[in-house]
Amino acid sequence: MFLEKNVAMELIERKDHALEHLGFDGEKRTYFPARSMWLRLEQLHVAQQLAEPLDADKQPTLSTSLHGVAHLDGQELSIIGDAGPAMHTVEVSFQARDVSRADRLGLRELEDELGISFSDVPLGTARLGVNRADAVTGEPDQWWLACHIPEACIQALSKAMSDGQLGAVELGLALRHLYTAESAMANPQREPNLFLRPNKSDGTIEWPEIANGYVTHLRIDLATAQLRAAAASGGRDDELTTNPVADAVNSLALRLASLMTTVRWIGFFIAVLLFLEVLERRF
């Protein structure tokens, strides 16, 4: 059983950071560093808990975090050398932490390592891992993603949820120790599957390396929920509910039309008076 999980003698890291793996079927495969990872949040809820104070003389503070489930954008997650099923979803958590200068330098170093010249600005940090299945409890593999983003982002997401205006949330990541089975130039039209590398110390896939890096893209769609609500009403409310803006515009149009008619009559009378004055001067 142990030999099936050990791939230490079969994994070679190249100078370009790619990995060469010889499988049990005797086939040699090359895995390239993944340049990005994209997810869409499907569920999200707010959690609050007391956090220990940094200063022993201060009181505990109430910490707000977000938790949910995210779906990979056309990709699957698995581990190099693992013949088990791949995953399409991960459990996501967001906690508050400011972006530091070290994060900016770290992202630049990672992008140089990956051969990316986008010069992205880090919006937060991220760690991706998996808790392996437990045969005793029957729990399956649980993939997780822990993100730290600025407090303002946490507050914006929380408010959108409380107001019922949260639509889609799109998340983009750049991570180290995350690989694809294809090079970046293989097929730009298709998103390749993603892999974690086995543990560096003993080469087993039981405890794979955690991929770590940065949040490079965070898009919060606040209009989707409103549009969805309007579509769900089926337009029935339009017949029963008066639109104050439309009423104001219609009322203004009627007043303008009445004013134009009045101006035309005044102009007609002025023209008649001028004509009579000219006749008087002649006679």
C-alpha positions in Angstrom: 0.0 0.0 0.0 2.8 2.4 0.9 4.6 1.8 -2.5 1.4 2.9 -4.3 1.6 6.2 -2.5 5.3 6.8 -2.7 6.5 8.6 -5.9 9.8 10.1 -4.5 12.0 8.1 -6.9 9.8 8.8 -9.9 9.6 12.6 -9.6 12.3 14.9 -11.1 12.2 18.7 -10.9 13.7 20.4 -13.9 15.5 23.8 -14.0 12.5 25.4 -15.7 10.4 24.3 -12.6 8.6 21.6 -14.6 8.2 18.1 -13.1 8.9 14.8 -14.8 6.9 11.8 -13.4 7.2 8.1 -14.3 3.9 6.4 -13.6 3.3 2.9 -12.5 2.2 2.2 -16.1 5.7 3.0 -17.2 4.6 6.1 -19.0 6.6 9.3 -18.5 4.6 12.5 -18.0 5.7 16.1 -17.7 3.9 18.6 -15.5 4.3 22.4 -16.0 3.8 25.2 -13.4 0.2 26.5 -13.7 0.1 30.2 -14.5 -3.3 30.8 -13.1 -6.4 29.3 -11.4 -9.9 30.6 -11.8 -13.0 29.9 -9.7 -16.6 31.0 -9.4 -18.2 31.1 -6.0 -21.5 29.2 -5.8 -22.3 29.6 -2.1 -21.2 32.1 0.5 -22.1 32.8 4.2 -20.8 35.0 7.0 -19.2 33.6 10.2 -18.1 35.6 13.2 -15.9 34.5 16.1 -13.9 35.9 18.9 -10.2 36.3 18.0 -7.4 36.4 20.6 -6.0 39.9 21.1 -2.4 40.6 19.9 -1.8 42.5 23.1 -2.3 40.7 26.4 -3.8 43.8 27.9 -6.5 44.2 25.3 -9.9 42.5 25.0 -10.7 39.8 22.4 -12.0 41.2 19.1 -14.9 39.9 17.0 -13.5 38.6 13.7 -15.6 38.3 10.5 -14.9 35.6 7.9 -16.6 34.3 4.8 -17.0 30.7 3.9 -18.4 29.0 0.8 -18.0 26.6 -2.1 -16.3 27.5 -5.4 -16.4 25.7 -8.8 -13.4 25.6 -11.0 -13.8 27.3 -14.3 -13.7 24.3 -16.7 -10.9 22.5 -14.8 -10.4 19.6 -12.4 -8.1 19.2 -9.3 -6.0 16.1 -8.4 -2.6 15.1 -7.3 0.3 14.0 -9.4 0.5 10.2 -9.3 -2.9 9.7 -7.7 -5.3 7.5 -9.7 -8.3 8.7 -7.6 -11.1 10.8 -8.9 -10.5 14.5 -9.6 -12.5 17.3 -8.0 -14.4 20.2 -9.5 -15.2 22.2 -6.4 -13.2 23.5 -3.4 -14.3 24.8 0.0 -13.3 28.5 0.2 -12.7 30.8 3.2 -11.9 34.5 3.3 -10.3 36.3 6.2 -9.2 39.8 6.6 -5.5 40.8 6.3 -3.9 43.9 4.6 -1.7 43.5 1.6 2.0 44.2 2.5 5.0 45.3 0.5 6.4 41.8 0.9 3.2 40.5 -0.9 3.9 42.8 -3.8 7.5 41.6 -4.1 6.5 38.0 -3.7 3.9 38.1 -6.5 6.5 39.7 -8.8 9.0 37.0 -8.0 6.3 34.3 -8.6 5.3 35.7 -11.9 8.9 35.9 -13.0 9.3 32.3 -12.0 6.2 31.3 -14.0 7.3 33.4 -17.0 4.4 35.9 -16.6 4.8 39.5 -17.5 1.4 40.8 -16.4 2.7 42.9 -13.5 -0.4 42.1 -11.5 -1.0 43.7 -8.1 -1.7 41.3 -5.3 -5.2 41.6 -3.9 -4.6 39.1 -1.1 -2.8 35.8 -0.3 -4.1 32.3 -1.0 -3.3 28.7 0.1 -4.7 25.6 -1.7 -4.6 22.1 -0.2 -6.5 18.9 0.4 -7.5 16.8 3.4 -7.3 13.2 2.3 -10.1 10.8 2.6 -10.5 9.0 6.0 -11.3 5.4 5.6 -12.4 5.1 9.3 -15.1 7.9 9.1 -15.8 7.5 5.4 -15.0 11.2 4.7 -14.0 11.8 1.1 -11.1 14.1 0.0 -11.9 17.7 0.9 -10.1 20.4 -1.2 -9.9 23.8 0.5 -8.7 27.2 -0.4 -7.9 29.8 2.3 -7.7 33.4 1.2 -6.7 36.6 3.1 -8.0 39.8 1.5 -8.3 43.4 2.8 -11.0 44.2 5.4 -12.8 46.5 2.9 -13.4 43.4 0.6 -14.8 41.4 3.5 -17.1 44.2 4.4 -18.3 44.7 0.7 -19.1 41.0 0.3 -20.9 40.9 3.7 -23.0 43.9 2.9 -23.9 42.6 -0.5 -25.1 39.4 1.1 -27.1 41.1 3.8 -28.7 43.4 1.2 -29.5 40.4 -1.1 -27.6 41.9 -3.9 -24.7 39.4 -4.2 -24.5 37.8 -7.6 -21.5 36.0 -9.1 -18.0 36.3 -7.5 -15.0 35.5 -9.7 -11.7 34.7 -8.2 -8.3 34.5 -10.0 -5.1 33.1 -8.3 -1.4 32.7 -9.0 0.0 29.8 -7.0 3.3 28.0 -6.5 3.4 24.2 -6.4 0.4 24.0 -8.7 0.9 22.2 -12.1 -0.8 21.3 -15.3 -0.3 18.3 -17.6 0.2 20.7 -20.6 2.4 23.6 -21.3 0.9 27.1 -21.5 1.1 27.0 -25.3 -0.5 23.5 -25.8 -4.1 24.7 -26.3 -4.9 28.3 -25.3 -8.6 27.6 -26.0 -8.9 24.9 -23.3 -8.2 25.2 -19.6 -5.9 22.3 -18.5 -6.5 20.2 -15.4 -4.6 21.2 -12.2 -2.4 19.1 -10.0 -0.7 19.4 -6.6 2.8 17.9 -6.3 3.5 15.0 -3.9 5.2 15.8 -0.6 8.8 16.9 -1.0 10.2 15.2 2.1 9.0 11.6 1.4 7.4 11.8 -2.0 4.0 10.5 -0.9 0.7 11.6 -2.3 -1.0 11.1 1.1 0.2 14.6 2.2 0.8 16.6 -0.9 2.4 20.0 -0.9 0.2 23.0 -0.3 0.1 25.4 -3.2 0.6 29.0 -2.0 0.5 32.4 -3.7 -1.7 35.4 -4.3 -5.2 36.6 -5.2 -4.7 38.4 -8.5 -8.4 38.9 -9.5 -11.5 39.5 -7.5 -14.7 40.5 -9.2 -18.0 40.9 -7.3 -21.2 41.1 -9.4 -23.8 43.1 -7.6 -26.2 43.4 -10.5 -27.0 39.8 -11.0 -29.2 39.4 -8.0 -31.3 42.4 -8.9 -31.7 41.3 -12.5 -32.6 37.8 -11.3 -35.3 39.3 -9.0 -36.7 41.3 -11.9 -36.8 38.3 -14.2 -38.5 36.1 -11.5 -41.4 38.6 -11.2 -42.2 38.0 -14.9 -43.2 41.6 -15.4 -46.4 41.2 -13.5 -45.5 44.0 -11.0 -45.2 46.5 -13.9 -49.0 46.3 -14.4 -49.8 46.7 -10.8 -47.1 49.1 -9.6 -46.8 52.7 -10.8 -43.4 53.9 -11.9 -42.8 57.3 -10.4 -40.1 58.2 -12.9 -42.2 57.4 -15.8 -45.2 59.3 -14.3 -43.0 62.4 -13.8 -41.7 62.2 -17.4 -45.2 61.9 -18.8 -46.5 64.8 -16.7 -43.6 67.0 -17.9 -44.3 66.1 -21.5 -47.9 67.1 -21.1 -47.0 70.4 -19.5 -44.5 71.1 -22.3 -47.1 70.4 -24.9 -49.6 72.7 -23.2 -46.9 75.4 -23.0 -46.1 75.1 -26.7 -49.8 75.5 -27.6 -50.0 78.7 -25.4 -46.9 80.2 -26.9 -48.3 79.6 -30.4 -51.5 81.4 -29.6 -49.6 84.4 -28.0 -47.5 84.6 -31.1 -50.6 84.7 -33.3 -52.2 87.5 -31.3 -48.9 89.6 -31.4 -48.8 89.2 -35.2 -52.4 90.4 -35.5 -51.8 93.5 -33.3 -48.7 94.4 -35.3 -50.7 94.1 -38.5 -53.4 96.4 -37.2 -50.8 99.0 -36.0 -49.3 99.1 -39.5 -52.8 99.7 -41.0 -53.5 102.5 -38.6 -50.2 104.3 -39.5 -51.1 104.2 -43.2 -54.5 105.6 -42.9 
